[in-house]
Amino acid sequence: MNARDVLFYVYATVSLLSATGIIWASRVVHAVMWLFVTMVALAGVYLTLGSELIAAVQLFVYGGAITVLALFALVLTRPSRELSFRLTSAPQWIAAVSSLALFGGLATAVLDTPAGRAGVSADPGTAAVASELFGRHVVLFEVAGLLLTVALIGAIVVARKDGAS
């Protein structure tokens, strides 16, 4: 076992433990912070697997943007009291059994693919993905950026109508 394998298992363990922290968090803000830790740990997993592009996307989009979006949503909605939730034991067991069934189905599907059986990577490389994204699909990429910008401006306008005179 080399250092890359050790790092993979460390990141995988951190991601599983922090994902459990999301479930057990009693406050929404704490759940969002656990989500951030999970996303950063998953970026580390992708990095140890040699997928630098996916690791960067995971870190920037999910680790940064989605976490900030969730925190902004909490701040802009101004809840009258701190949101708190707890699951009873019955839904937790239902969720655990459902999660294990989903994991089993996904593992079976992955192992039935040619890449899963052969053990080879289907990673086309960062250059090929960038060429495809910024070549053939550049219009879709730009439209998505425009829509996200409009949504952000709309959220600011809605938030300022409530608090500004």
C-alpha positions in Angstrom: 0.0 0.0 0.0 1.5 3.3 -1.1 0.9 6.9 0.0 -1.8 7.5 -2.6 -3.8 4.5 -1.3 -3.5 5.8 2.3 -4.7 9.2 1.2 -7.6 7.7 -0.7 -8.8 5.8 2.4 -8.3 8.9 4.6 -10.4 11.1 2.3 -13.0 8.4 1.8 -13.3 8.0 5.6 -13.6 11.7 6.2 -16.3 12.0 3.5 -18.3 9.2 5.0 -18.0 10.6 8.5 -18.9 14.1 7.4 -21.8 12.8 5.4 -23.0 11.1 8.6 -22.6 14.5 10.3 -25.0 16.0 7.8 -27.6 13.5 8.7 -27.1 13.9 12.5 -26.8 17.7 12.6 -29.5 19.3 14.6 -29.2 22.7 12.9 -29.3 23.5 9.2 -26.2 25.6 9.4 -24.2 22.8 10.9 -25.6 20.4 8.2 -24.3 22.9 5.5 -20.9 23.0 7.1 -20.7 19.2 7.2 -21.8 19.3 3.5 -18.8 21.5 2.8 -16.4 19.1 4.5 -17.9 16.2 2.6 -17.5 17.9 -0.8 -13.9 18.9 -0.1 -13.1 15.3 1.0 -14.7 14.0 -2.2 -12.5 16.3 -4.2 -9.6 14.7 -2.4 -10.8 11.3 -3.4 -11.1 12.3 -7.0 -7.6 13.8 -6.8 -6.1 10.6 -5.5 -7.8 8.7 -8.3 -6.0 10.9 -10.9 -9.0 12.9 -12.0 -7.8 16.4 -11.5 -10.6 18.1 -13.5 -13.4 16.3 -11.6 -11.6 17.2 -8.3 -11.4 20.9 -9.3 -15.1 21.0 -10.4 -16.0 19.2 -7.1 -14.1 21.7 -5.1 -15.2 24.9 -6.8 -18.7 24.1 -7.8 -19.9 21.9 -4.9 -17.5 22.7 -2.2 -17.6 26.5 -2.8 -20.6 27.5 -4.8 -23.3 25.2 -3.4 -22.2 25.7 0.2 -22.3 29.5 -0.2 -25.6 29.2 -2.0 -27.1 27.2 0.9 -25.8 29.7 3.4 -27.1 32.6 1.4 -30.5 30.9 1.2 -30.5 30.6 5.0 -29.5 34.2 5.5 -31.9 35.7 2.9 -34.9 33.7 4.1 -34.5 35.1 7.6 -36.1 32.3 9.5 -38.0 33.5 12.6 -36.2 30.9 14.7 -33.3 28.6 14.3 -34.3 25.8 12.1 -33.9 22.5 13.9 -34.9 19.0 13.0 -34.5 15.5 14.4 -35.6 12.3 12.8 -37.3 9.6 14.8 -35.8 6.1 14.8 -38.3 4.7 12.3 -37.4 7.0 9.4 -33.7 6.6 10.1 -34.0 2.8 9.7 -36.0 3.2 6.5 -33.4 5.6 5.2 -30.5 3.3 6.2 -32.1 0.3 4.4 -33.0 2.4 1.4 -29.4 3.7 1.2 -28.0 0.2 1.4 -30.3 -1.0 -1.3 -29.4 2.0 -3.5 -25.7 1.3 -2.9 -26.1 -2.3 -3.8 -27.9 -1.4 -7.0 -25.3 1.2 -8.0 -22.4 -1.2 -7.2 -24.0 -3.9 -9.3 -24.5 -1.4 -12.2 -20.9 -0.2 -12.0 -19.4 -3.7 -11.9 -21.5 -4.7 -14.9 -20.0 -2.0 -17.1 -17.0 -2.9 -19.3 -14.8 -0.5 -17.5 -15.8 -2.0 -14.1 -15.1 -5.6 -15.3 -11.8 -4.7 -17.1 -10.6 -2.4 -14.4 -9.6 0.3 -16.9 -10.3 3.9 -16.7 -12.7 5.6 -19.1 -11.2 9.0 -18.2 -10.7 11.0 -21.5 -8.3 13.4 -19.8 -8.7 17.1 -19.0 -7.7 18.3 -22.5 -10.4 16.2 -24.2 -13.1 17.4 -21.7 -12.0 21.0 -22.1 -12.0 20.7 -25.9 -15.5 19.3 -25.9 -16.9 21.7 -23.4 -15.4 24.9 -24.8 -15.6 23.7 -28.4 -18.8 22.0 -29.4 -20.8 22.9 -26.3 -19.6 26.4 -25.7 -23.0 28.0 -26.3 -24.6 25.8 -23.7 -21.8 26.7 -21.3 -22.4 30.4 -21.8 -26.2 30.1 -21.5 -25.8 28.3 -18.2 -23.5 31.1 -16.9 -26.0 33.7 -18.1 -28.9 31.9 -16.4 -27.0 31.7 -13.1 -26.1 35.4 -13.3 -29.8 36.3 -13.9 -30.8 34.1 -11.0 -28.3 35.8 -8.7 -29.4 39.3 -9.7 -33.1 38.2 -9.1 -32.3 36.9 -5.7 -30.6 40.2 -4.8 -33.5 42.2 -6.0 -36.0 40.0 -4.1 -33.9 40.2 -0.9 -33.5 44.0 -1.2 -37.3 44.6 -1.6 -37.9 43.1 1.9 -35.2 44.9 3.8 -34.5 48.1 1.9 -36.7 51.2 1.7 
